Every structure is written in structure tokens, then in C-alpha cells.
Amino acid sequence: MKKFFVIALVVAVTVVLAASAFAVGPGKTVEWDGKGAGKVVFDGKVHADKGSKCADCHQSGLFKMKKGSDTLTMKDMEAGKNCGACHNGTKAFGVKDAATCAKCHTK
């Protein structure tokens, strides 16, 4: 019984640590170099508060699960890829609207 408990504990800790290495859920952030436009910070809580779920972007193919494995460009977003799939000016503020740049980019 003690051996089973130790194995279960090791598995649980491994799963939690592996998940935390990839997760950017509510209460977590991930940052990108926004080049000359300034740093971009993705806030999981802001998106969760608006009703988005991780699967909406990651299981749909918009983003890979591993943090840092996607290359983001404004050109792709303006074409409706990655962030631009929702930030199209209809579902959420648009990536093409110069008045909303500061909502993502900070100097």
C-alpha cells in the first residue's frame, strides 16, 4: 500500500509540474517581444473573464500547446491567423485598428 501511495504521489507531482510548464491559464501570463511596437503580454485571466477557454485556441489549431513554439506576426494576425482569428473587429477588438495597439503592445 505504501509503495502504491509513493508511486501515485510521484505521478501526481510529475503531471502538475509538466502542466505548469506549458499552461498560461487564468492568472498567468506569457510575454512576446513585440519588436518596435513594444512588448506584448498575454493574460490568461483577461481572456477567461471574457468567456474564452484554453481549448478555444489550442485545440482549434490557432496555437500550439508549448509556450514559445508559435511565431506571431502582425501580418498573420491581420490575415485572421492566431490572435487575429478572434481579434477581427467583430468578436473582439481588431488587430488592424491602430487605436487599439496599446491594448496589447506596451513600450
MMTF fields as JSON, N, C-alpha, C and O atoms, coordinates in Angstrom:
{
  "mmtfVersion": "1.0.0",
  "mmtfProducer": "UNKNOWN",
  "numBonds": 427,
  "numAtoms": 428,
  "numGroups": 107,
  "numChains": 1,
  "numModels": 1,
  "chainsPerModel": [1],
  "groupsPerChain": [107],
  "chainIdList": ["A"],
  "bondAtomList": [4, 2, 8, 6, 12, 10, 16, 14, 20, 18, 24, 22, 28, 26, 32, 30, 36, 34, 40, 38, 44, 42, 48, 46, 52, 50, 56, 54, 60, 58, 64, 62, 68, 66, 72, 70, 76, 74, 80, 78, 84, 82, 88, 86, 92, 90, 96, 94, 100, 98, 104, 102, 108, 106, 112, 110, 116, 114, 120, 118, 124, 122, 128, 126, 132, 130, 136, 134, 140, 138, 144, 142, 148, 146, 152, 150, 156, 154, 160, 158, 164, 162, 168, 166, 172, 170, 176, 174, 180, 178, 184, 182, 188, 186, 192, 190, 196, 194, 200, 198, 204, 202, 208, 206, 212, 210, 216, 214, 220, 218, 224, 222, 228, 226, 232, 230, 236, 234, 240, 238, 244, 242, 248, 246, 252, 250, 256, 254, 260, 258, 264, 262, 268, 266, 272, 270, 276, 274, 280, 278, 284, 282, 288, 286, 292, 290, 296, 294, 300, 298, 304, 302, 308, 306, 312, 310, 316, 314, 320, 318, 324, 322, 328, 326, 332, 330, 336, 334, 340, 338, 344, 342, 348, 346, 352, 350, 356, 354, 360, 358, 364, 362, 368, 366, 372, 370, 376, 374, 380, 378, 384, 382, 388, 386, 392, 390, 396, 394, 400, 398, 404, 402, 408, 406, 412, 410, 416, 414, 420, 418, 424, 422],
  "bondOrderList": [1, 1, 1, 1, 1, 1, 1, 1, 1, 1, 1, 1, 1, 1, 1, 1, 1, 1, 1, 1, 1, 1, 1, 1, 1, 1, 1, 1, 1, 1, 1, 1, 1, 1, 1, 1, 1, 1, 1, 1, 1, 1, 1, 1, 1, 1, 1, 1, 1, 1, 1, 1, 1, 1, 1, 1, 1, 1, 1, 1, 1, 1, 1, 1, 1, 1, 1, 1, 1, 1, 1, 1, 1, 1, 1, 1, 1, 1, 1, 1, 1, 1, 1, 1, 1, 1, 1, 1, 1, 1, 1, 1, 1, 1, 1, 1, 1, 1, 1, 1, 1, 1, 1, 1, 1, 1],
  "groupList": [{"groupName": "MET", "atomNameList": ["N", "CA", "C", "O"], "elementList": ["N", "C", "C", "O"], "formalChargeList": [0, 0, 0, 0], "bondAtomList": [1, 0, 2, 1, 3, 2], "bondOrderList": [1, 1, 2], "singleLetterCode": "M", "chemCompType": "L-PEPTIDE LINKING"}, {"groupName": "LYS", "atomNameList": ["N", "CA", "C", "O"], "elementList": ["N", "C", "C", "O"], "formalChargeList": [0, 0, 0, 0], "bondAtomList": [1, 0, 2, 1, 3, 2], "bondOrderList": [1, 1, 2], "singleLetterCode": "K", "chemCompType": "L-PEPTIDE LINKING"}, {"groupName": "PHE", "atomNameList": ["N", "CA", "C", "O"], "elementList": ["N", "C", "C", "O"], "formalChargeList": [0, 0, 0, 0], "bondAtomList": [1, 0, 2, 1, 3, 2], "bondOrderList": [1, 1, 2], "singleLetterCode": "F", "chemCompType": "L-PEPTIDE LINKING"}, {"groupName": "VAL", "atomNameList": ["N", "CA", "C", "O"], "elementList": ["N", "C", "C", "O"], "formalChargeList": [0, 0, 0, 0], "bondAtomList": [1, 0, 2, 1, 3, 2], "bondOrderList": [1, 1, 2], "singleLetterCode": "V", "chemCompType": "L-PEPTIDE LINKING"}, {"groupName": "ILE", "atomNameList": ["N", "CA", "C", "O"], "elementList": ["N", "C", "C", "O"], "formalChargeList": [0, 0, 0, 0], "bondAtomList": [1, 0, 2, 1, 3, 2], "bondOrderList": [1, 1, 2], "singleLetterCode": "I", "chemCompType": "L-PEPTIDE LINKING"}, {"groupName": "ALA", "atomNameList": ["N", "CA", "C", "O"], "elementList": ["N", "C", "C", "O"], "formalChargeList": [0, 0, 0, 0], "bondAtomList": [1, 0, 2, 1, 3, 2], "bondOrderList": [1, 1, 2], "singleLetterCode": "A", "chemCompType": "L-PEPTIDE LINKING"}, {"groupName": "LEU", "atomNameList": ["N", "CA", "C", "O"], "elementList": ["N", "C", "C", "O"], "formalChargeList": [0, 0, 0, 0], "bondAtomList": [1, 0, 2, 1, 3, 2], "bondOrderList": [1, 1, 2], "singleLetterCode": "L", "chemCompType": "L-PEPTIDE LINKING"}, {"groupName": "THR", "atomNameList": ["N", "CA", "C", "O"], "elementList": ["N", "C", "C", "O"], "formalChargeList": [0, 0, 0, 0], "bondAtomList": [1, 0, 2, 1, 3, 2], "bondOrderList": [1, 1, 2], "singleLetterCode": "T", "chemCompType": "L-PEPTIDE LINKING"}, {"groupName": "SER", "atomNameList": ["N", "CA", "C", "O"], "elementList": ["N", "C", "C", "O"], "formalChargeList": [0, 0, 0, 0], "bondAtomList": [1, 0, 2, 1, 3, 2], "bondOrderList": [1, 1, 2], "singleLetterCode": "S", "chemCompType": "L-PEPTIDE LINKING"}, {"groupName": "GLY", "atomNameList": ["N", "CA", "C", "O"], "elementList": ["N", "C", "C", "O"], "formalChargeList": [0, 0, 0, 0], "bondAtomList": [1, 0, 2, 1, 3, 2], "bondOrderList": [1, 1, 2], "singleLetterCode": "G", "chemCompType": "PEPTIDE LINKING"}, {"groupName": "PRO", "atomNameList": ["N", "CA", "C", "O"], "elementList": ["N", "C", "C", "O"], "formalChargeList": [0, 0, 0, 0], "bondAtomList": [1, 0, 2, 1, 3, 2], "bondOrderList": [1, 1, 2], "singleLetterCode": "P", "chemCompType": "L-PEPTIDE LINKING"}, {"groupName": "GLU", "atomNameList": ["N", "CA", "C", "O"], "elementList": ["N", "C", "C", "O"], "formalChargeList": [0, 0, 0, 0], "bondAtomList": [1, 0, 2, 1, 3, 2], "bondOrderList": [1, 1, 2], "singleLetterCode": "E", "chemCompType": "L-PEPTIDE LINKING"}, {"groupName": "TRP", "atomNameList": ["N", "CA", "C", "O"], "elementList": ["N", "C", "C", "O"], "formalChargeList": [0, 0, 0, 0], "bondAtomList": [1, 0, 2, 1, 3, 2], "bondOrderList": [1, 1, 2], "singleLetterCode": "W", "chemCompType": "L-PEPTIDE LINKING"}, {"groupName": "ASP", "atomNameList": ["N", "CA", "C", "O"], "elementList": ["N", "C", "C", "O"], "formalChargeList": [0, 0, 0, 0], "bondAtomList": [1, 0, 2, 1, 3, 2], "bondOrderList": [1, 1, 2], "singleLetterCode": "D", "chemCompType": "L-PEPTIDE LINKING"}, {"groupName": "HIS", "atomNameList": ["N", "CA", "C", "O"], "elementList": ["N", "C", "C", "O"], "formalChargeList": [0, 0, 0, 0], "bondAtomList": [1, 0, 2, 1, 3, 2], "bondOrderList": [1, 1, 2], "singleLetterCode": "H", "chemCompType": "L-PEPTIDE LINKING"}, {"groupName": "CYS", "atomNameList": ["N", "CA", "C", "O"], "elementList": ["N", "C", "C", "O"], "formalChargeList": [0, 0, 0, 0], "bondAtomList": [1, 0, 2, 1, 3, 2], "bondOrderList": [1, 1, 2], "singleLetterCode": "C", "chemCompType": "L-PEPTIDE LINKING"}, {"groupName": "GLN", "atomNameList": ["N", "CA", "C", "O"], "elementList": ["N", "C", "C", "O"], "formalChargeList": [0, 0, 0, 0], "bondAtomList": [1, 0, 2, 1, 3, 2], "bondOrderList": [1, 1, 2], "singleLetterCode": "Q", "chemCompType": "L-PEPTIDE LINKING"}, {"groupName": "ASN", "atomNameList": ["N", "CA", "C", "O"], "elementList": ["N", "C", "C", "O"], "formalChargeList": [0, 0, 0, 0], "bondAtomList": [1, 0, 2, 1, 3, 2], "bondOrderList": [1, 1, 2], "singleLetterCode": "N", "chemCompType": "L-PEPTIDE LINKING"}],
  "groupTypeList": [0, 1, 1, 2, 2, 3, 4, 5, 6, 3, 3, 5, 3, 7, 3, 3, 6, 5, 5, 8, 5, 2, 5, 3, 9, 10, 9, 1, 7, 3, 11, 12, 13, 9, 1, 9, 5, 9, 1, 3, 3, 2, 13, 9, 1, 3, 14, 5, 13, 1, 9, 8, 1, 15, 5, 13, 15, 14, 16, 8, 9, 6, 2, 1, 0, 1, 1, 9, 8, 13, 7, 6, 7, 0, 1, 13, 0, 11, 5, 9, 1, 17, 15, 9, 5, 15, 14, 17, 9, 7, 1, 5, 2, 9, 3, 1, 13, 5, 5, 7, 15, 5, 1, 15, 14, 7, 1],
  "groupIdList": [1, 2, 3, 4, 5, 6, 7, 8, 9, 10, 11, 12, 13, 14, 15, 16, 17, 18, 19, 20, 21, 22, 23, 24, 25, 26, 27, 28, 29, 30, 31, 32, 33, 34, 35, 36, 37, 38, 39, 40, 41, 42, 43, 44, 45, 46, 47, 48, 49, 50, 51, 52, 53, 54, 55, 56, 57, 58, 59, 60, 61, 62, 63, 64, 65, 66, 67, 68, 69, 70, 71, 72, 73, 74, 75, 76, 77, 78, 79, 80, 81, 82, 83, 84, 85, 86, 87, 88, 89, 90, 91, 92, 93, 94, 95, 96, 97, 98, 99, 100, 101, 102, 103, 104, 105, 106, 107],
  "secStructList": [7, 2, 2, 2, 2, 2, 2, 2, 2, 2, 2, 2, 2, 2, 2, 2, 2, 2, 2, 2, 2, 2, 7, 7, 7, 6, 6, 7, 3, 3, 3, 3, 7, 7, 4, 4, 4, 7, 3, 3, 3, 3, 3, 2, 2, 2, 2, 2, 2, 6, 6, 7, 7, 2, 2, 2, 2, 2, 6, 6, 6, 1, 1, 7, 1, 1, 6, 6, 7, 7, 7, 7, 7, 2, 2, 2, 2, 2, 6, 6, 7, 4, 4, 4, 4, 6, 7, 1, 1, 1, 1, 1, 7, 7, 6, 6, 7, 4, 4, 4, 4, 4, 4, 6, 3, 3, 7],
  "xCoordList": [0.828, 0.0, 0.873, 0.581, 1.946, 2.84, 3.51, 3.691, 3.874, 4.518, 3.554, 3.965, 2.294, 1.287, 1.133, 1.044, 1.101, 0.96, 2.135, 1.941, 3.335, 4.531, 4.492, 4.796, 4.123, 4.036, 2.968, 3.191, 1.817, 0.736, 1.166, 0.851, 1.882, 2.362, 3.37, 3.308, 4.288, 5.28, 4.588, 4.946, 3.613, 2.874, 2.128, 2.148, 1.479, 0.722, 1.642, 1.323, 2.763, 3.714, 4.254, 4.383, 4.567, 5.065, 4.038, 4.39, 2.793, 1.73, 1.562, 1.445, 1.548, 1.381, 2.548, 2.336, 3.766, 4.924, 4.942, 5.272, 4.597, 4.567, 3.495, 3.731, 2.335, 1.25, 1.609, 1.3, 2.257, 2.589, 3.659, 3.767, 4.444, 5.475, 4.858, 5.472, 3.657, 3.02, 1.828, 1.465, 1.223, -0.05, 0.089, 0.991, -0.806, -0.92, -2.403, -3.01, -2.961, -4.384, -4.706, -3.882, -5.904, -6.31, -5.299, -4.879, -4.917, -3.964, -2.511, -1.612, -2.267, -0.904, -0.747, -1.724, 0.506, 0.772, 1.929, 2.704, 2.033, 3.185, 3.51, 2.613, 4.803, 5.234, 5.907, 6.567, 5.732, 6.408, 7.097, 6.673, 8.159, 8.825, 8.018, 8.01, 7.355, 6.539, 7.35, 6.806, 8.648, 9.593, 9.482, 9.39, 9.488, 9.451, 8.144, 8.081, 7.097, 5.79, 5.661, 4.693, 6.622, 6.585, 6.202, 5.62, 6.535, 6.271, 4.775, 3.951, 4.437, 3.051, 2.93, 3.724, 1.938, 1.699, 0.315, -0.693, 0.283, -0.99, -1.376, -0.595, -2.57, -3.062, -4.214, -5.285, -3.977, -4.995, -6.262, -7.354, -6.144, -7.315, -8.221, -9.443, -7.636, -8.439, -9.28, -10.463, -8.676, -9.393, -10.428, -11.524, -10.098, -11.052, -12.242, -13.38, -11.979, -13.065, -14.03, -15.197, -13.544, -14.396, -15.095, -15.846, -14.838, -15.518, -14.697, -15.198, -13.454, -12.614, -12.069, -11.795, -11.922, -11.328, -10.054, -9.929, -9.113, -7.83, -8.047, -7.362, -8.997, -9.253, -9.718, -9.518, -10.334, -10.804, -9.67, -9.878, -8.496, -7.351, -6.388, -5.808, -6.222, -5.213, -5.724, -4.968, -6.956, -7.466, -8.026, -8.299, -8.195, -8.684, -7.547, -7.792, -6.307, -5.151, -4.607, -3.643, -5.205, -4.691, -3.309, -2.451, -3.096, -1.825, -1.414, -2.262, -0.098, 0.43, 0.374, 0.264, 0.449, 0.347, 1.619, 1.541, 2.776, 4.024, 4.329, 4.377, 4.533, 4.834, 6.082, 7.106, 5.991, 7.135, 7.282, 8.225, 6.369, 6.514, 5.817, 5.949, 5.08, 4.407, 5.166, 5.663, 5.251, 5.818, 4.644, 3.833, 4.56, 3.434, 3.891, 4.898, 3.137, 3.413, 2.109, 1.033, 2.218, 1.032, 0.431, -0.789, 1.267, 0.777, -0.145, -1.212, 0.277, -0.571, -1.853, -2.934, -1.73, -2.924, -3.912, -5.12, -3.399, -4.273, -4.944, -5.993, -4.339, -4.915, -5.862, -6.351, -6.122, -7.069, -6.459, -7.181, -5.13, -4.471, -4.176, -4.227, -3.869, -3.616, -4.501, -5.722, -3.987, -4.811, -5.884, -6.988, -5.545, -6.452, -7.713, -8.651, -7.753, -8.971, -10.132, -11.272, -9.847, -10.889, -10.789, -11.803, -9.57, -9.375, -9.491, -8.526, -10.721, -11.022, -11.914, -12.344, -12.191, -13.056, -14.521, -15.344, -14.865, -16.245, -16.385, -17.15, -15.644, -15.701, -14.979, -15.451, -13.848, -13.058, -12.406, -12.425, -11.822, -11.208, -10.244, -9.602, -10.15, -9.367, -7.889, -7.488, -7.08, -5.63, -5.251, -4.13, -6.153, -5.869, -6.147, -5.741, -6.831, -7.23, -6.096, -5.794, -5.476, -4.344, -4.702, -3.824, -5.962, -6.388, -6.34, -6.408, -6.223, -6.214, -4.834, -4.719, -3.805, -2.456, -2.019, -1.46, -2.273, -1.83, -2.568, -2.171, -3.625, -4.3, -3.423, -3.577, -2.507, -1.596, -0.14, 0.61, 0.257, 1.651, 1.909, 1.162, 2.987, 3.39, 4.852, 5.674, 5.169, 6.554, 7.341, 8.524],
  "yCoordList": [-1.193, 0.0, 1.258, 2.221, 1.246, 2.398, 2.631, 3.776, 1.562, 1.665, 2.307, 3.147, 1.921, 2.493, 3.988, 4.774, 4.381, 5.79, 6.61, 7.705, 6.098, 6.808, 6.958, 8.03, 5.898, 5.944, 6.952, 7.752, 6.912, 7.851, 9.286, 10.177, 9.513, 10.857, 11.347, 12.499, 10.486, 10.846, 11.176, 12.155, 10.381, 10.638, 11.969, 12.752, 12.228, 13.473, 14.694, 15.676, 14.629, 15.751, 15.957, 17.096, 14.882, 14.972, 15.621, 16.471, 15.237, 15.809, 17.297, 18.1, 17.665, 19.076, 19.908, 20.984, 19.426, 20.179, 20.286, 21.344, 19.222, 19.257, 20.213, 20.976, 20.188, 21.081, 22.532, 23.399, 22.806, 24.197, 24.736, 25.951, 23.874, 24.331, 24.827, 25.62, 24.372, 24.731, 25.664, 26.383, 25.672, 26.356, 27.86, 28.348, 28.584, 30.032, 30.308, 31.048, 29.716, 29.842, 31.077, 31.983, 31.116, 32.255, 32.534, 31.629, 33.802, 34.193, 34.087, 34.417, 33.636, 33.503, 34.369, 34.725, 34.696, 35.495, 34.885, 34.088, 35.27, 34.935, 36.19, 36.93, 36.423, 37.647, 37.346, 36.319, 38.26, 38.223, 39.55, 40.58, 39.516, 40.744, 41.284, 40.691, 42.383, 42.984, 43.842, 44.705, 43.604, 44.351, 45.838, 46.197, 46.69, 48.133, 48.625, 49.739, 47.814, 48.236, 48.048, 48.517, 47.369, 47.157, 45.745, 45.006, 45.384, 44.05, 43.749, 44.635, 42.484, 42.028, 41.021, 40.086, 41.211, 40.296, 39.679, 40.385, 38.343, 37.626, 37.298, 36.691, 37.693, 37.445, 36.44, 36.741, 35.247, 34.2, 34.595, 34.207, 35.362, 35.768, 36.696, 36.553, 37.635, 38.564, 37.786, 38.076, 36.811, 36.024, 35.105, 34.945, 34.502, 33.647, 34.459, 33.992, 35.689, 36.556, 36.915, 37.218, 36.88, 37.174, 35.919, 35.973, 34.77, 33.535, 32.588, 31.536, 32.932, 32.049, 30.91, 31.075, 29.774, 28.621, 28.273, 28.583, 27.637, 27.276, 26.517, 26.767, 25.598, 24.761, 25.581, 25.168, 26.735, 27.564, 27.906, 27.979, 28.111, 28.485, 27.327, 27.205, 26.48, 25.432, 24.167, 23.526, 23.787, 22.589, 22.897, 21.988, 24.169, 24.572, 24.68, 24.791, 24.648, 24.751, 26.161, 26.364, 27.142, 28.511, 28.635, 29.353, 27.934, 27.979, 26.576, 25.724, 26.339, 25.082, 25.141, 26.221, 23.996, 23.942, 24.392, 24.932, 24.189, 24.502, 25.994, 26.572, 26.601, 28.03, 28.342, 27.671, 29.358, 29.781, 29.065, 29.339, 28.152, 27.391, 28.029, 27.541, 29.107, 29.808, 31.078, 31.786, 31.357, 32.614, 33.512, 33.173, 34.65, 35.554, 36.763, 37.393, 37.078, 38.278, 39.034, 38.439, 40.333, 41.146, 40.785, 40.809, 40.456, 40.077, 38.86, 38.829, 37.86, 36.671, 37.023, 36.556, 37.85, 38.226, 38.991, 38.768, 39.886, 40.649, 39.743, 40.089, 38.582, 37.603, 36.64, 35.684, 36.895, 36.07, 34.851, 33.954, 34.804, 33.68, 34.036, 35.206, 33.04, 33.138, 34.202, 34.068, 35.222, 36.205, 36.831, 37.132, 37.018, 37.659, 36.871, 37.411, 35.599, 34.808, 35.38, 35.388, 35.853, 36.471, 37.995, 38.691, 38.501, 39.954, 40.476, 40.926, 40.392, 40.738, 41.97, 42.325, 42.617, 43.792, 43.453, 44.353, 42.171, 41.74, 41.007, 41.422, 39.919, 39.143, 39.882, 39.905, 40.476, 41.26, 42.398, 42.416, 43.357, 44.487, 43.977, 42.941, 44.713, 44.256, 44.58, 45.6, 43.69, 43.911, 44.931, 45.44, 45.232, 46.198, 47.636, 48.568, 47.831, 49.155, 49.794, 49.349, 50.822, 51.494, 52.033, 52.173, 52.333, 52.88, 51.835, 52.194, 50.561, 49.521, 48.888, 47.935, 49.38, 48.801, 48.68, 47.659, 49.721, 49.758, 48.757, 48.554, 48.129, 47.108, 45.865, 45.091, 45.669, 44.525, 44.939, 44.328, 45.975, 46.407, 47.472, 48.446, 47.28, 48.279, 48.636, 47.756, 49.884, 50.357, 50.205, 50.545],
  "zCoordList": [0.0, 0.0, 0.0, -0.71, 0.801, 0.875, -0.477, -0.891, -1.156, -2.476, -3.482, -4.282, -3.445, -4.338, -4.084, -5.027, -2.817, -2.454, -2.974, -3.501, -2.834, -3.296, -4.819, -5.342, -5.529, -6.998, -7.423, -8.331, -6.769, -7.102, -6.854, -7.643, -5.767, -5.447, -6.489, -6.918, -6.89, -7.907, -9.224, -9.88, -9.616, -10.86, -10.771, -11.721, -9.656, -9.499, -9.575, -10.246, -8.896, -8.92, -10.329, -10.78, -11.024, -12.394, -13.31, -14.128, -13.185, -14.025, -13.733, -14.659, -12.473, -12.1, -12.627, -13.187, -12.455, -12.931, -14.447, -14.985, -15.141, -16.609, -17.097, -18.033, -16.489, -16.896, -16.646, -17.463, -15.529, -15.229, -16.159, -16.328, -16.76, -17.696, -18.99, -19.704, -19.302, -20.56, -20.371, -21.303, -19.216, -19.037, -18.888, -18.207, -19.527, -19.351, -19.174, -19.948, -18.171, -17.913, -17.106, -16.986, -16.552, -15.743, -14.64, -13.918, -14.523, -13.508, -13.942, -13.168, -15.157, -15.662, -16.909, -17.567, -17.215, -18.407, -19.19, -18.66, -20.454, -21.285, -22.084, -22.488, -22.308, -22.98, -24.304, -24.462, -25.262, -26.553, -26.774, -26.251, -27.55, -27.976, -29.147, -30.226, -28.941, -29.986, -30.939, -31.629, -30.974, -31.817, -31.501, -30.327, -32.474, -32.25, -31.666, -31.146, -31.742, -31.235, -29.734, -29.136, -29.111, -27.67, -27.293, -28.087, -26.073, -25.534, -25.536, -25.31, -25.794, -25.754, -24.62, -24.527, -23.761, -22.647, -22.827, -22.863, -22.942, -22.99, -21.564, -20.831, -21.166, -19.815, -19.888, -20.415, -19.353, -19.382, -18.648, -19.062, -17.562, -16.793, -17.588, -17.554, -18.294, -19.096, -20.105, -20.287, -20.752, -21.744, -21.099, -21.636, -19.959, -19.252, -18.768, -18.819, -18.293, -17.83, -18.96, -18.711, -20.195, -21.359, -21.875, -22.849, -21.203, -21.573, -22.431, -22.831, -22.722, -23.53, -22.68, -21.491, -23.301, -22.657, -23.41, -24.595, -22.738, -23.358, -24.664, -25.656, -24.661, -25.836, -27.043, -28.185, -26.795, -27.907, -28.863, -30.074, -28.337, -29.168, -29.405, -30.484, -28.394, -28.514, -29.182, -29.912, -28.967, -29.634, -31.012, -31.796, -31.304, -32.624, -33.634, -34.835, -33.154, -34.035, -34.2, -34.939, -33.526, -33.629, -33.001, -33.514, -31.889, -31.178, -30.77, -30.503, -30.722, -30.207, -28.685, -28.105, -28.05, -26.592, -25.888, -24.784, -26.483, -25.802, -25.884, -26.969, -24.729, -24.64, -25.468, -25.335, -26.317, -27.117, -28.446, -29.188, -28.764, -30.004, -31.197, -32.319, -30.976, -32.072, -32.434, -31.558, -33.718, -34.195, -34.556, -35.418, -33.896, -34.121, -34.914, -34.589, -35.962, -36.739, -36.95, -37.0, -37.07, -37.332, -38.688, -38.85, -39.65, -40.971, -40.873, -41.487, -40.096, -39.912, -39.174, -39.535, -38.134, -37.368, -38.241, -38.163, -39.067, -39.957, -40.986, -41.529, -41.253, -42.174, -41.453, -42.053, -40.153, -39.402, -38.747, -38.311, -38.669, -38.003, -36.553, -36.174, -35.751, -34.31, -33.654, -33.736, -33.024, -32.299, -33.196, -32.743, -34.462, -35.41, -35.713, -36.301, -35.321, -35.538, -34.726, -35.19, -33.527, -32.691, -32.696, -32.672, -32.727, -32.713, -34.143, -34.76, -34.631, -36.017, -36.133, -37.231, -35.014, -35.024, -34.843, -34.673, -34.876, -34.68, -33.35, -32.48, -33.2, -31.956, -30.827, -29.69, -31.146, -30.186, -30.955, -32.186, -30.219, -30.909, -31.976, -31.802, -33.075, -34.216, -34.139, -33.579, -34.713, -34.757, -35.824, -35.819, -36.725, -37.792, -37.368, -38.061, -36.245, -35.784, -34.981, -33.874, -35.527, -34.877, -33.496, -32.645, -33.262, -31.974, -30.852, -29.677, -31.2, -30.17, -29.958, -29.187, -30.607, -30.472, -29.022, -28.623, -28.228, -26.839, -25.952, -24.805, -26.449, -25.655, -25.529, -24.584, -26.472, -26.428, -26.279, -25.518, -27.004, -27.02, -25.969, -25.861, -25.181, -24.201, -24.431, -24.69, -24.341, -24.541, -23.268, -23.228]
}
